[in-house]
Amino acid sequence: MPLSFQSELTVGAPRQRVLDATVDVEGFQHWMQGLVRVDKLTEGPIAEGSSWREVRKLYGKEAGEVFEVAAYEPPTLLNLYVDGSKGMTGKGWFEFQHTLSEVDGGATRMIIDAEIEIPGLLFKLIGRMMMGSFRKAIEKDHRAFKAYLKGTPSTDA
């Protein structure tokens, strides 16, 4: 049974701008914390089926995951799937559904529904504890992403 959590971000920018920045893999370097590199694995603009490898520095080591666009319906929906067998965990899967809606004053609310499934007894025992750390990492990315869209540097280390 997958573990799940939800994270929410409100940005003072139109939905299409927020979505465009979310899939601008070349622009990740401007806001993504700990990013070492992004390798685009498919040609052309981001669309359903597109994929890239994100490599970040975690706990002093490089760790990569391959993201695939499972659904893409601009400007309201982006669903990313990560096959854990192609990344640092070596097993399981991760799914991140981004739903974007307009809020007062032309701002955008982005809700991320995340599900994570990693087989094995260890994950079943400590998975819930790991979810807090995982959510904090996503929220740190949110703060940096929001600052990037505002044109101000992030204060997160």
VEXNUDREN-56126 format. One record per residue: x, y, z of N, C-alpha, C in turn; residue in three letters; residue number from 1. Coordinates in pm, 1 decimal. Layout:
# residues N
n_xx, n_yy, n_zz, ca_xx, ca_yy, ca_zz, c_xx, c_yy, c_zz, rest, nr
X, Y, Z, X, Y, Z, X, Y, Z, ala, NUM
...
This chain:
# residues 157
n_xx, n_yy, n_zz, ca_xx, ca_yy, ca_zz, c_xx, c_yy, c_zz, rest, nr
83.9, -117.4, 0.0, 0.0, 0.0, 0.0, 89.0, 124.5, 0.0, met, 1
69.9, 214.0, -97.2, 155.0, 332.8, -105.1, 127.7, 430.1, 9.3, pro, 2
231.6, 503.3, 46.8, 216.8, 612.7, 141.0, 188.3, 738.3, 59.9, leu, 3
110.4, 827.6, 116.9, 75.7, 947.5, 41.4, 78.1, 1070.6, 130.4, ser, 4
95.7, 1185.0, 66.9, 84.7, 1313.8, 134.0, 49.8, 1417.8, 29.6, phe, 5
10.6, 1535.4, 78.4, -25.3, 1644.9, -9.9, 52.4, 1769.0, 31.4, gln, 6
91.9, 1846.9, -66.8, 160.9, 1972.4, -42.6, 95.9, 2078.7, -130.0, ser, 7
91.2, 2200.6, -79.7, 22.8, 2308.5, -152.0, 112.0, 2431.6, -158.3, glu, 8
104.2, 2500.6, -271.3, 182.3, 2622.2, -294.2, 93.3, 2722.2, -366.2, leu, 9
94.0, 2848.0, -321.2, 24.2, 2954.5, -392.3, 129.2, 3053.3, -440.3, thr, 10
123.8, 3084.0, -570.9, 222.6, 3170.2, -635.1, 149.4, 3284.8, -703.9, val, 11
200.7, 3405.1, -691.4, 141.2, 3522.1, -755.6, 176.7, 3530.0, -902.4, gly, 12
136.6, 3430.0, -979.3, 163.9, 3425.3, -1123.4, 52.3, 3345.3, -1190.3, ala, 13
28.2, 3368.7, -1319.4, -75.3, 3292.9, -1391.5, -41.3, 3143.2, -1399.5, pro, 14
-145.3, 3059.8, -1409.4, -126.5, 2913.7, -1413.4, -28.5, 2869.9, -1521.0, arg, 15
-43.1, 2923.0, -1642.6, 43.7, 2876.7, -1750.5, 189.8, 2907.7, -1720.7, gln, 16
217.5, 3023.7, -1660.7, 357.2, 3058.3, -1625.8, 411.0, 2961.8, -1520.4, arg, 17
327.8, 2930.1, -1421.5, 369.4, 2837.3, -1316.3, 394.6, 2698.4, -1376.0, val, 18
303.9, 2652.2, -1460.4, 320.6, 2520.5, -1522.4, 443.4, 2517.7, -1613.1, leu, 19
461.3, 2622.6, -1692.5, 579.2, 2628.5, -1780.6, 708.7, 2618.2, -1700.7, asp, 20
716.6, 2689.0, -1588.2, 836.9, 2684.3, -1504.7, 853.7, 2547.5, -1439.2, ala, 21
742.0, 2480.6, -1410.0, 747.0, 2348.4, -1347.6, 808.5, 2244.4, -1440.8, thr, 22
790.0, 2261.1, -1572.1, 842.9, 2163.0, -1668.1, 962.6, 2215.4, -1747.6, val, 23
1014.5, 2332.3, -1711.5, 1131.1, 2389.2, -1779.5, 1258.1, 2326.3, -1722.5, asp, 24
1291.5, 2206.9, -1770.4, 1403.5, 2132.2, -1712.4, 1536.0, 2208.7, -1722.3, val, 25
1551.6, 2289.7, -1826.8, 1673.0, 2369.8, -1838.4, 1677.4, 2479.4, -1731.9, glu, 26
1561.7, 2520.7, -1681.0, 1554.5, 2625.7, -1580.4, 1563.1, 2575.7, -1436.7, gly, 27
1560.3, 2444.6, -1416.3, 1565.7, 2389.8, -1279.3, 1688.1, 2439.9, -1203.0, phe, 28
1797.6, 2461.1, -1275.0, 1922.1, 2504.6, -1210.8, 1906.7, 2637.5, -1137.7, gln, 29
1805.7, 2716.7, -1174.7, 1786.7, 2848.4, -1114.5, 1713.1, 2844.3, -981.0, his, 30
1653.9, 2731.4, -947.5, 1578.1, 2727.6, -822.2, 1588.2, 2596.4, -745.0, trp, 31
1620.0, 2487.8, -809.7, 1614.7, 2357.2, -743.7, 1735.0, 2337.7, -651.8, met, 32
1707.4, 2314.5, -526.7, 1809.7, 2299.8, -424.2, 1889.6, 2169.3, -443.6, gln, 33
2021.1, 2179.4, -435.8, 2106.9, 2061.9, -444.1, 2118.7, 2000.3, -582.5, gly, 34
2067.3, 2068.7, -685.5, 2071.1, 2012.4, -820.2, 2214.3, 2006.4, -872.1, leu, 35
2252.1, 1890.2, -921.9, 2382.4, 1873.0, -985.6, 2366.1, 1890.7, -1136.7, val, 36
2264.4, 1823.1, -1192.8, 2237.1, 1835.8, -1336.5, 2101.4, 1773.4, -1368.6, arg, 37
2051.6, 1808.8, -1486.7, 1931.2, 1747.7, -1541.7, 1966.9, 1699.5, -1681.0, val, 38
1938.1, 1573.9, -1709.1, 1962.1, 1516.2, -1841.1, 1827.1, 1491.1, -1906.4, asp, 39
1796.8, 1566.0, -2012.1, 1671.2, 1544.9, -2084.5, 1686.1, 1416.3, -2166.0, lys, 40
1593.1, 1322.9, -2148.1, 1602.7, 1191.7, -2211.8, 1518.2, 1179.1, -2337.5, leu, 41
1430.0, 1275.4, -2362.0, 1347.8, 1275.1, -2483.2, 1363.4, 1409.8, -2552.8, thr, 42
1346.1, 1409.6, -2682.7, 1359.4, 1530.7, -2763.5, 1229.2, 1610.1, -2762.2, glu, 43
1240.4, 1737.7, -2794.4, 1123.6, 1822.1, -2812.9, 1069.1, 1879.9, -2684.6, gly, 44
957.5, 1952.0, -2698.9, 896.6, 2014.5, -2581.3, 836.9, 1909.1, -2487.9, pro, 45
818.7, 1947.8, -2363.0, 760.6, 1857.2, -2264.5, 616.8, 1824.1, -2304.0, ile, 46
586.8, 1695.1, -2302.5, 454.1, 1644.4, -2337.0, 437.3, 1510.4, -2266.6, ala, 47
319.4, 1453.4, -2275.0, 298.6, 1321.2, -2217.9, 401.0, 1225.6, -2279.4, glu, 48
470.5, 1150.3, -2195.2, 573.8, 1057.8, -2240.9, 715.4, 1114.2, -2232.0, gly, 49
730.2, 1245.4, -2215.5, 863.2, 1305.6, -2200.7, 928.4, 1255.7, -2072.3, ser, 50
1062.5, 1253.0, -2073.5, 1132.1, 1211.2, -1951.4, 1266.2, 1282.8, -1937.4, ser, 51
1312.4, 1288.8, -1811.0, 1442.1, 1347.5, -1779.6, 1495.3, 1282.5, -1653.0, trp, 52
1628.3, 1290.8, -1637.5, 1693.7, 1242.7, -1515.2, 1738.3, 1364.5, -1435.9, arg, 53
1695.1, 1368.5, -1310.3, 1733.5, 1474.6, -1217.2, 1838.7, 1416.5, -1124.0, glu, 54
1953.1, 1480.4, -1116.5, 2058.8, 1435.8, -1025.5, 2081.1, 1546.4, -923.2, val, 55
2065.9, 1509.1, -796.1, 2085.1, 1603.9, -686.0, 2189.0, 1550.0, -590.4, arg, 56
2242.1, 1639.1, -510.8, 2334.1, 1598.7, -405.5, 2251.2, 1582.2, -278.3, lys, 57
2247.9, 1459.5, -224.3, 2175.4, 1427.4, -102.4, 2270.3, 1362.4, -4.5, leu, 58
2279.5, 1420.0, 113.1, 2365.7, 1365.7, 217.3, 2508.4, 1345.0, 166.9, tyr, 59
2556.1, 1440.4, 84.8, 2693.1, 1437.8, 36.7, 2718.1, 1348.7, -83.8, gly, 60
2613.0, 1282.5, -134.1, 2629.3, 1193.6, -249.2, 2533.8, 1233.1, -360.0, lys, 61
2571.9, 1202.2, -483.3, 2482.6, 1225.7, -596.2, 2377.4, 1116.0, -601.8, glu, 62
2251.8, 1158.3, -622.4, 2140.3, 1065.3, -631.3, 2050.5, 1110.5, -745.5, ala, 63
2015.1, 1018.4, -831.7, 1933.8, 1053.7, -947.5, 1805.1, 975.0, -955.4, gly, 64
1706.2, 1036.6, -1017.1, 1578.0, 972.3, -1044.4, 1535.5, 1010.8, -1185.0, glu, 65
1466.8, 919.3, -1254.2, 1414.1, 946.3, -1387.3, 1265.7, 979.1, -1373.8, val, 66
1229.1, 1098.3, -1420.4, 1090.7, 1145.2, -1417.2, 1029.0, 1128.5, -1555.6, phe, 67
905.6, 1078.1, -1558.6, 831.7, 1066.1, -1684.5, 699.3, 1138.8, -1669.9, glu, 68
662.7, 1214.3, -1772.9, 534.6, 1284.2, -1772.8, 426.5, 1182.4, -1807.4, val, 69
345.4, 1147.8, -1706.7, 238.7, 1048.3, -1724.8, 111.1, 1112.3, -1777.9, ala, 70
86.6, 1238.2, -1742.5, -28.9, 1313.1, -1792.9, 8.0, 1459.9, -1795.2, ala, 71
-38.3, 1528.9, -1899.1, -6.0, 1670.2, -1914.6, -122.9, 1738.8, -1983.3, tyr, 72
-194.4, 1822.7, -1907.4, -311.4, 1892.9, -1958.6, -299.5, 2040.9, -1921.1, glu, 73
-217.9, 2117.2, -1995.8, -199.3, 2258.6, -1964.3, -332.5, 2334.6, -1970.7, pro, 74
-354.7, 2430.2, -1882.7, -266.3, 2474.0, -1775.3, -304.2, 2416.5, -1638.5, pro, 75
-375.4, 2303.0, -1633.8, -430.5, 2259.4, -1505.5, -370.4, 2133.5, -1444.7, thr, 76
-302.5, 2049.0, -1522.7, -260.1, 1919.5, -1468.0, -125.0, 1874.7, -1522.3, leu, 77
-42.5, 1825.7, -1430.8, 84.2, 1761.5, -1464.9, 99.8, 1644.0, -1369.9, leu, 78
118.0, 1525.1, -1425.1, 137.8, 1406.1, -1343.2, 274.0, 1347.2, -1378.0, asn, 79
361.8, 1339.8, -1278.3, 496.3, 1286.0, -1298.1, 506.6, 1150.2, -1230.2, leu, 80
568.9, 1056.0, -1300.6, 588.5, 921.2, -1249.8, 737.8, 892.8, -1244.2, tyr, 81
781.8, 832.3, -1135.0, 921.6, 794.3, -1118.8, 927.2, 644.2, -1095.1, val, 82
994.1, 572.6, -1184.8, 1017.6, 429.4, -1167.7, 1144.1, 416.3, -1082.9, asp, 83
1125.9, 378.2, -957.4, 1237.2, 370.6, -864.1, 1348.5, 277.8, -907.3, gly, 84
1318.6, 178.7, -993.2, 1422.7, 86.1, -1037.8, 1527.1, 155.8, -1125.1, ser, 85
1493.5, 275.2, -1175.7, 1586.8, 350.2, -1260.1, 1664.1, 456.3, -1182.1, lys, 86
1645.6, 459.4, -1049.9, 1708.0, 564.5, -970.9, 1776.3, 513.4, -846.7, gly, 87
1790.3, 602.5, -748.8, 1870.6, 573.9, -630.8, 1813.7, 464.5, -542.5, met, 88
1680.9, 449.1, -536.3, 1624.3, 345.7, -449.7, 1638.2, 206.9, -510.7, thr, 89
1640.5, 199.8, -643.1, 1654.8, 71.8, -711.7, 1527.9, -11.0, -713.4, gly, 90
1418.2, 43.9, -659.1, 1291.1, -29.8, -658.0, 1177.6, 66.0, -626.2, lys, 91
1056.0, 18.6, -642.5, 938.2, 96.8, -608.7, 903.3, 200.6, -713.8, gly, 92
814.5, 290.8, -674.7, 771.9, 398.4, -763.5, 723.7, 518.6, -681.7, trp, 93
722.5, 633.5, -748.5, 676.7, 759.2, -690.8, 584.4, 823.4, -793.4, phe, 94
478.9, 888.8, -748.7, 391.1, 961.2, -840.4, 356.1, 1095.8, -778.5, glu, 95
363.9, 1201.1, -861.0, 337.7, 1336.9, -816.0, 237.6, 1401.5, -910.3, phe, 96
114.8, 1419.3, -864.0, 13.0, 1484.0, -946.4, 3.1, 1630.5, -905.4, gln, 97
30.4, 1720.2, -1000.7, 23.7, 1864.2, -979.2, -108.4, 1913.7, -1038.2, his, 98
-192.7, 1972.2, -955.3, -318.4, 2029.7, -1001.2, -310.7, 2180.3, -978.0, thr, 99
-330.4, 2257.1, -1084.2, -319.4, 2402.4, -1076.6, -456.2, 2466.4, -1093.8, leu, 100
-485.8, 2563.9, -1009.2, -612.8, 2637.1, -1020.0, -586.9, 2784.9, -996.4, ser, 101
-673.6, 2867.8, -1054.0, -663.8, 3011.5, -1034.4, -723.6, 3048.4, -899.9, glu, 102
-660.6, 3144.0, -832.9, -713.8, 3198.8, -708.6, -720.6, 3350.1, -723.3, val, 103
-773.2, 3417.2, -625.5, -794.0, 3562.9, -631.0, -670.9, 3638.9, -677.5, asp, 104
-696.4, 3741.0, -758.6, -590.3, 3831.6, -800.2, -495.7, 3776.5, -904.6, gly, 105
-531.8, 3670.1, -975.2, -446.7, 3615.1, -1079.9, -337.0, 3523.1, -1031.0, gly, 106
-343.1, 3484.3, -905.4, -243.7, 3391.1, -850.5, -282.4, 3247.8, -887.6, ala, 107
-191.0, 3156.6, -861.2, -211.4, 3014.7, -890.6, -188.9, 2931.7, -765.8, thr, 108
-280.2, 2840.8, -741.3, -261.9, 2742.7, -634.2, -223.5, 2611.5, -701.8, arg, 109
-110.6, 2556.5, -658.0, -66.3, 2426.5, -708.1, -70.4, 2328.7, -591.5, met, 110
-148.0, 2223.0, -609.1, -156.5, 2117.9, -508.8, -84.4, 1995.8, -565.5, ile, 111
7.1, 1941.3, -487.8, 78.6, 1820.1, -528.3, 31.1, 1706.6, -439.9, ile, 112
-27.9, 1606.1, -503.5, -65.1, 1482.2, -435.5, 43.7, 1380.9, -467.2, asp, 113
112.3, 1334.5, -364.5, 225.5, 1243.2, -382.8, 191.8, 1105.7, -327.7, ala, 114
233.1, 1002.7, -400.9, 223.8, 864.6, -355.0, 359.0, 799.1, -375.3, glu, 115
398.4, 721.6, -275.2, 528.0, 653.7, -280.9, 508.6, 509.6, -238.8, ile, 116
561.6, 419.8, -320.4, 555.7, 276.2, -288.1, 694.6, 217.5, -307.9, glu, 117
752.1, 172.0, -198.9, 881.3, 103.4, -205.7, 862.8, -30.4, -134.8, ile, 118
878.2, -140.0, -207.3, 856.8, -269.9, -143.4, 965.1, -301.0, -40.7, pro, 119
929.7, -382.7, 54.3, 1026.8, -426.7, 153.4, 984.4, -391.0, 294.5, gly, 120
1029.2, -470.9, 386.2, 994.0, -455.4, 527.0, 1047.1, -324.6, 585.7, leu, 121
1169.3, -285.8, 548.9, 1228.1, -164.3, 604.1, 1141.0, -42.4, 573.8, leu, 122
1097.6, -28.8, 447.0, 1013.9, 85.1, 410.9, 880.8, 79.0, 485.2, phe, 123
826.1, -38.7, 500.4, 699.2, -52.4, 572.6, 714.7, -9.0, 717.7, lys, 124
831.5, -35.6, 776.9, 855.5, 0.1, 916.4, 885.8, 148.8, 936.7, leu, 125
968.5, 206.3, 849.4, 1009.5, 345.2, 870.9, 954.1, 441.4, 767.1, ile, 126
873.9, 393.2, 674.4, 821.8, 477.1, 566.5, 747.8, 598.9, 614.6, gly, 127
662.6, 583.3, 713.9, 585.6, 697.4, 764.4, 677.3, 804.7, 824.0, arg, 128
784.0, 763.4, 889.6, 879.3, 860.6, 943.3, 950.9, 934.3, 830.5, met, 129
980.4, 864.2, 722.7, 1048.7, 924.2, 608.7, 960.5, 1026.9, 538.1, met, 130
828.7, 1010.4, 545.0, 737.9, 1100.1, 474.4, 752.6, 1244.5, 522.7, met, 131
776.2, 1264.7, 652.1, 796.0, 1399.7, 702.9, 916.7, 1466.5, 640.2, gly, 132
1025.4, 1393.4, 629.8, 1146.9, 1447.5, 567.6, 1124.6, 1475.2, 419.6, ser, 133
1052.7, 1385.1, 353.6, 1026.9, 1400.8, 211.2, 939.5, 1524.1, 187.2, phe, 134
836.8, 1541.8, 269.9, 748.2, 1658.0, 257.2, 827.6, 1787.1, 281.4, arg, 135
916.4, 1788.4, 381.4, 997.5, 1907.2, 409.0, 1085.9, 1942.0, 289.9, lys, 136
1141.7, 1841.8, 224.5, 1225.8, 1866.6, 106.3, 1143.6, 1928.4, -6.5, ala, 137
1022.2, 1878.6, -27.4, 935.9, 1934.4, -132.1, 896.5, 2077.8, -96.4, ile, 138
866.2, 2103.2, 29.0, 828.9, 2238.2, 69.8, 946.9, 2334.8, 57.7, glu, 139
1067.6, 2287.4, 80.0, 1187.1, 2369.3, 58.6, 1200.1, 2404.0, -89.9, lys, 140
1175.9, 2305.8, -176.6, 1175.2, 2332.4, -321.0, 1066.3, 2433.7, -355.6, asp, 141
949.5, 2421.5, -293.0, 840.3, 2516.6, -318.2, 882.6, 2659.9, -288.2, his, 142
946.6, 2680.3, -174.0, 990.8, 2815.4, -137.4, 1089.8, 2870.1, -240.6, arg, 143
1182.8, 2786.1, -284.3, 1281.0, 2828.6, -384.3, 1214.3, 2855.2, -519.3, ala, 144
1117.7, 2771.3, -556.8, 1044.1, 2787.3, -682.7, 964.5, 2917.8, -681.4, phe, 145
897.1, 2944.3, -570.1, 817.6, 3066.7, -555.9, 908.0, 3190.2, -565.4, lys, 146
1022.5, 3187.1, -498.9, 1117.5, 3298.5, -505.4, 1167.8, 3317.5, -648.2, ala, 147
1193.7, 3208.5, -718.1, 1239.4, 3214.1, -856.8, 1134.8, 3282.8, -944.6, tyr, 148
1008.3, 3244.9, -928.0, 902.3, 3306.0, -1008.7, 882.7, 3453.9, -975.9, leu, 149
911.9, 3492.6, -852.7, 901.5, 3633.3, -811.6, 1024.0, 3713.0, -854.9, lys, 150
1130.5, 3641.8, -894.8, 1253.5, 3709.8, -934.1, 1341.5, 3746.5, -816.8, gly, 151
1322.9, 3678.7, -703.5, 1406.7, 3704.1, -586.7, 1481.2, 3576.8, -550.1, thr, 152
1602.7, 3589.1, -499.4, 1677.8, 3469.4, -463.2, 1616.4, 3401.6, -341.0, pro, 153
1625.0, 3270.4, -336.7, 1577.0, 3194.1, -222.1, 1675.6, 3207.2, -108.0, ser, 154
1624.0, 3207.7, 15.2, 1711.3, 3214.7, 132.5, 1738.9, 3078.3, 190.3, thr, 155
1679.6, 2971.9, 131.2, 1706.0, 2835.7, 178.2, 1845.6, 2792.5, 138.4, asp, 156
1911.6, 2720.6, 229.5, 2046.1, 2669.6, 197.8, 2035.2, 2533.3, 134.7, ala, 157
